[in-house]
Amino acid sequence: MKYNFDETVNRRGTYSIKWDGGDMIKKMGLTDRYDEETIPLFTADMDLPVPQPLIDALHKTVDHRIFGYSIFPAEYFEAIQHWFKKRHDWDIKKEEIIYSPGTVHALNIAVRAYTNPGEGIIIQRPVYPPFTAAIKANDRELLNNALTCDEEGYYHIDFEDFEEKAKDDNTKMFILCNPHNPTGRIFTKEELRKLSDICAKHNVLIVADEIHGDLIRQNQTFIPIAKVAENADHIITFTAINKTFNLAGLHCTNVIISNPKHRTTFSRVMGNHLPSPFTVSALISVYHDGEEWLEQLKDYIDGTMEWVVQFLAENMPKVKVRIPEGTYIMWMDFSGYGLTPEEVHDRIYNKANVILEDGKMFGEEGSDYQRICIPSPRPMIKEAFERIAKEFSDM
């Protein structure tokens, strides 16, 4: 079927963080202003309707009228195996799959399970803020292998610095984000193999957040790091239906661990988590019948990104931005205006009444940037950028 992603679905009154969480958003410090005219584009949460087969599957679950404790049927694991084999040519064994109610939850479990207080964990800033939070909240040492940005806005790995940090005996873990949030980089087979080899050589465990792996441009290819590693015993991978199919509210991350010892440790520290029957029926549905919707979604997001780049070139040429290889995030450099980050924030958040995310949240490397999540109806995205452009028209 043909999906209409231009359709605006009113999310107010549906317990949405973006649309109903104004008081919480202000307490978080994202904005001083939140009202009925606010356009929130700050979180990785789509404003687009999900696949029809998923809706049908959830209706079937509702129609049963009983929502008791649930199990993971064989179909659950088979659906995961089917998806990753078909989409990424990655063979996953059933016993390697561990359910977690969320990726950030799984990340904190991994930090506590495999490292001790004071031990070092490598991340690559600018990066998703919960990476930093998981390290600091658990009293681990943060080691920043900052990505370097060239004049074209393309980010690269500093491998010399990476190995220098990895070879320290106190370094125990590397948290990889691929596709990278917020820069949108999809790391190449060669880059991933090199990262894996360095970590294997120095006994550093890799925790790979790959939950954006299905959300890539139509001309790009995503490769799971466990697939390219010579041996995946030192790799733990997070996958999820949440980002791909806009199902964050159903809490479904799957952790892939090939090393039996690491699986046992992770399960022991996490404890037992049972799924919702809605989570089970949702995963089986989307991994079997969600491809048609996903391909249309990717086309739509690609089109929106092309529109954004063109609009900025014509109306705000001082903003540097490039179409990312993966994710539905755009990472915009406002340094060309010569304003402080606080002044940029005020014009966008308070005057234009559009909520993005300040780049400084992702590390000091992002101080001059703004992150926007664009999986919303294109008319909404256009209005947001027109408002923002108006507030910078005097410069």
C-alpha positions in Angstrom: 0.0 0.0 0.0 1.0 3.6 -0.5 1.6 5.6 2.8 1.0 9.3 3.0 3.7 10.6 5.3 2.6 14.2 4.6 -0.5 13.5 6.8 -0.4 15.3 10.1 -1.5 13.2 13.0 -2.4 15.2 16.1 -0.4 13.7 19.0 -1.5 16.1 21.7 -3.4 14.3 24.4 -1.7 10.9 23.7 0.9 11.1 26.5 3.6 12.0 24.0 6.9 13.4 25.6 7.3 15.7 22.5 3.8 17.1 22.4 2.4 16.7 26.0 5.6 17.0 28.0 6.1 20.7 28.0 6.6 21.1 31.7 9.1 18.2 31.7 10.9 19.6 28.7 11.3 23.0 30.4 12.6 21.3 33.5 15.1 19.4 31.4 16.5 22.8 30.3 15.7 22.3 26.6 13.7 25.5 26.3 12.2 28.3 28.3 9.2 28.4 26.0 6.6 25.7 25.3 3.1 26.3 24.2 0.5 25.2 21.7 2.5 26.8 18.9 5.7 25.0 19.7 7.2 22.6 17.1 9.2 20.0 18.9 11.8 18.3 16.8 14.3 17.4 19.5 13.9 13.7 20.0 14.3 10.6 17.9 10.6 9.9 17.7 8.7 10.0 14.5 5.5 11.9 14.0 4.6 9.5 11.2 2.0 6.6 11.3 3.4 3.1 11.6 2.9 0.2 9.0 -0.6 -1.0 8.5 0.3 -4.7 9.2 1.6 -3.6 12.6 -1.6 -1.8 13.4 -3.5 -5.0 12.4 -1.3 -7.1 14.6 -1.8 -4.9 17.6 -5.6 -4.8 17.0 -5.5 -8.6 17.1 -3.7 -8.5 20.4 -6.2 -6.0 21.8 -9.2 -8.0 20.6 -8.0 -11.0 22.7 -8.9 -8.9 25.7 -6.4 -10.4 28.1 -2.9 -9.0 28.7 -1.2 -11.3 31.1 2.4 -12.3 31.5 4.0 -13.1 28.2 6.7 -15.3 26.8 9.0 -15.1 23.8 7.7 -17.6 21.3 9.9 -19.2 18.7 8.4 -16.8 16.1 10.0 -13.9 18.0 13.5 -15.1 17.6 12.8 -16.3 14.0 11.6 -12.9 13.0 14.8 -11.3 14.3 16.9 -13.9 12.5 14.9 -13.4 9.3 15.2 -9.6 9.3 19.0 -9.4 9.9 19.8 -12.2 7.4 17.6 -10.6 4.7 18.5 -7.0 5.3 22.2 -7.2 6.4 23.2 -10.8 5.6 24.0 -11.3 9.2 23.5 -14.8 10.7 22.3 -14.6 14.3 21.8 -17.7 16.5 18.7 -17.9 18.7 20.7 -18.3 21.8 22.6 -15.1 21.1 19.5 -12.9 21.5 18.7 -11.3 24.9 15.7 -9.0 25.3 16.0 -5.7 27.1 13.2 -3.2 27.7 15.4 -0.4 26.2 18.7 0.5 24.7 19.8 3.0 27.4 18.8 0.4 30.0 20.9 -2.2 28.2 23.8 0.2 28.0 23.9 0.8 31.7 23.6 -2.9 32.3 26.6 -3.5 30.1 28.7 -0.8 31.8 28.0 -2.4 35.2 28.3 -5.9 34.0 31.7 -5.7 32.3 33.6 -2.8 34.0 34.4 -1.7 37.5 34.3 1.8 39.1 37.3 3.8 37.9 37.9 1.8 34.8 38.1 3.5 31.4 35.4 3.5 28.7 36.0 5.0 25.2 33.3 7.0 23.4 33.5 9.2 20.3 32.1 12.6 20.8 30.1 14.4 19.7 27.8 11.5 20.6 24.4 10.6 22.1 24.3 12.1 25.6 23.3 8.8 27.5 26.7 7.4 26.6 28.4 10.0 28.8 25.7 9.6 31.4 26.1 5.8 31.6 29.9 6.3 32.2 29.7 9.1 34.7 26.7 7.8 36.7 28.4 4.5 37.2 31.7 6.1 38.3 33.7 4.9 35.3 36.4 7.0 33.6 35.3 8.7 30.3 37.9 8.4 27.5 37.0 10.6 24.6 38.3 9.6 21.2 36.7 12.6 19.5 35.7 12.4 15.9 37.4 14.9 13.7 35.5 17.0 11.2 36.9 18.1 7.9 36.0 21.3 5.9 33.2 19.4 4.2 31.5 18.5 7.5 32.5 14.8 7.2 33.7 13.1 10.4 36.7 10.8 10.7 38.1 8.5 13.4 41.4 9.4 14.9 42.8 5.8 15.0 46.1 6.8 16.5 44.4 8.4 19.5 41.9 5.5 19.7 44.7 2.9 20.0 46.6 5.0 22.5 43.5 4.9 24.7 42.7 1.3 24.0 46.1 0.0 25.0 46.0 1.4 28.5 45.4 -1.5 30.9 42.7 0.5 32.7 40.6 0.7 29.5 38.0 -2.0 29.4 35.2 -1.0 27.0 34.5 1.0 23.8 30.9 2.1 23.1 30.4 2.4 19.4 27.5 4.3 17.8 26.9 3.2 14.2 25.2 4.8 12.4 26.6 7.6 14.5 24.3 9.9 16.4 24.4 12.9 15.8 26.9 13.1 12.9 25.1 10.5 10.7 28.3 8.7 9.8 28.1 5.0 8.7 31.5 3.6 9.4 33.0 1.6 6.6 33.9 -2.1 6.6 37.6 -1.1 6.9 37.0 1.3 9.8 34.9 -1.3 11.7 37.5 -4.0 11.1 40.3 -1.8 12.4 38.3 -0.8 15.5 37.5 -4.4 16.2 41.1 -5.5 15.7 42.5 -2.8 18.0 40.0 -3.7 20.7 40.6 -7.5 20.4 44.4 -6.9 20.6 44.1 -4.9 23.8 41.2 -6.9 25.4 38.7 -4.1 25.1 35.0 -5.1 25.0 33.0 -3.4 22.2 29.4 -2.4 23.0 27.9 -1.5 19.6 24.7 0.7 19.5 23.4 -0.1 16.0 19.7 0.8 16.5 19.7 3.3 13.6 21.1 0.6 11.3 17.9 0.3 9.2 17.5 4.1 8.8 20.1 4.8 6.1 20.0 6.7 2.8 18.9 4.6 -0.2 22.4 4.8 -1.7 24.2 3.6 1.5 25.0 0.2 3.0 25.1 -0.5 6.7 27.4 -3.3 8.0 27.1 -4.7 11.6 30.5 -4.7 13.3 30.0 -8.2 14.5 29.7 -9.3 10.9 33.1 -7.9 9.8 35.1 -8.7 12.9 37.5 -11.6 12.6 36.0 -13.0 15.9 32.9 -11.4 17.5 33.5 -12.8 21.0 34.5 -9.3 22.2 31.4 -7.6 20.7 28.0 -6.9 22.1 25.4 -5.4 19.8 22.2 -3.5 20.5 19.4 -3.8 17.9 15.9 -2.4 18.1 12.6 -2.0 16.4 12.1 1.3 18.3 13.9 3.6 15.9 13.2 1.7 12.6 9.4 1.5 13.1 8.7 4.3 15.6 7.9 2.0 18.5 9.9 3.5 21.4 6.8 3.2 23.6 6.7 -0.5 23.3 10.2 -0.9 24.8 12.0 -3.5 22.7 15.7 -3.7 22.3 17.5 -7.0 21.5 21.0 -7.5 22.6 23.1 -9.9 20.5 26.0 -11.6 22.4 27.8 -14.5 20.7 30.2 -15.1 23.7 28.4 -17.5 26.1 30.3 -16.1 29.1 29.4 -12.6 28.3 25.7 -13.6 27.8 25.6 -15.2 31.2 27.1 -12.1 32.8 24.7 -9.7 31.1 21.7 -11.8 31.9 22.7 -12.1 35.6 23.2 -8.4 36.0 20.1 -7.3 34.1 17.8 -9.8 35.8 14.6 -11.3 34.2 12.4 -9.0 32.1 9.2 -10.3 30.5 7.8 -8.6 27.4 4.4 -7.0 26.9 2.2 -9.1 24.5 2.1 -5.9 22.4 5.9 -5.9 22.1 6.0 -9.5 20.9 3.2 -9.1 18.3 4.8 -5.8 17.1 8.2 -7.3 16.5 7.0 -10.3 14.7 4.8 -8.1 12.5 7.3 -5.5 11.5 10.2 -7.9 10.9 8.0 -9.9 8.6 5.7 -7.3 7.0 7.4 -3.9 7.5 9.8 -3.7 4.6 7.4 -2.0 2.2 6.7 0.7 4.7 10.4 1.1 5.6 11.4 1.6 2.0 8.7 4.3 1.5 9.8 5.9 4.7 13.5 6.0 3.6 12.4 7.7 0.3 10.4 10.2 2.2 13.2 11.1 4.7 15.7 11.3 1.8 13.4 13.8 0.2 13.0 15.8 3.3 16.8 16.0 3.8 17.3 17.2 0.3 14.7 19.9 0.8 16.4 21.0 4.1 19.8 21.3 2.4 18.3 23.3 -0.5 16.3 25.5 1.8 19.4 26.3 4.0 21.5 27.0 0.9 19.0 29.5 -0.3 17.9 31.1 3.0 20.5 30.4 5.6 23.8 29.8 3.7 25.9 30.5 6.8 24.6 27.2 8.2 26.8 24.2 7.3 25.0 20.9 6.9 25.3 17.8 4.9 23.0 14.9 4.2 24.0 12.2 6.7 24.7 8.6 5.5 22.4 7.2 8.2 19.8 8.1 10.9 17.0 10.6 10.5 19.1 13.3 12.2 20.7 16.4 10.7 23.6 18.1 12.4 23.8 21.8 11.7 26.8 24.0 12.2 25.7 27.6 13.1 29.2 28.9 13.7 29.1 31.0 10.5 26.8 33.5 12.2 29.4 34.5 14.8 26.8 34.2 17.6 27.3 32.5 20.9 25.5 29.2 21.3 23.2 30.9 23.8 22.2 33.5 21.2 21.6 30.8 18.6 19.5 28.9 21.1 17.4 32.0 21.9 16.6 32.7 18.3 15.5 29.1 17.6 13.9 27.9 20.8 12.4 31.1 22.3 11.7 33.3 19.3 11.0 30.8 16.5 9.4 28.5 19.0 11.1 25.4 17.6 12.7 22.9 19.9 15.9 21.2 18.7 18.8 19.9 20.8 21.8 22.1 21.5 25.0 20.5 20.2 26.8 21.0 23.5 24.7 18.2 24.9 26.7 15.9 22.8 30.1 17.1 24.0 32.1 20.3 23.7 32.8 19.4 20.1 29.2 20.2 19.3 29.0 23.6 20.9 28.3 25.5 17.7 25.8 22.9 16.4 22.1 22.1 16.6 20.6 18.6 16.2 17.3 18.2 14.5 15.2 15.0 14.1 13.3 15.3 10.9 10.9 12.2 10.7 7.8 14.4 10.8 5.4 15.4 8.0 7.3 17.6 5.5 4.9 20.5 5.9 5.8 20.6 9.6 9.5 20.6 8.8 9.1 23.3 6.3 7.2 25.5 8.8 9.9 24.9 11.4 12.7 26.0 9.0 10.8 29.0 7.8 10.3 30.2 11.4 14.0 29.7 12.1 15.1 31.4 8.9 13.0 34.4 9.8 14.9 34.8 13.1 18.2 34.9 11.3 17.1 37.1 8.4 18.9 40.1 9.8 22.3 38.5 9.6 
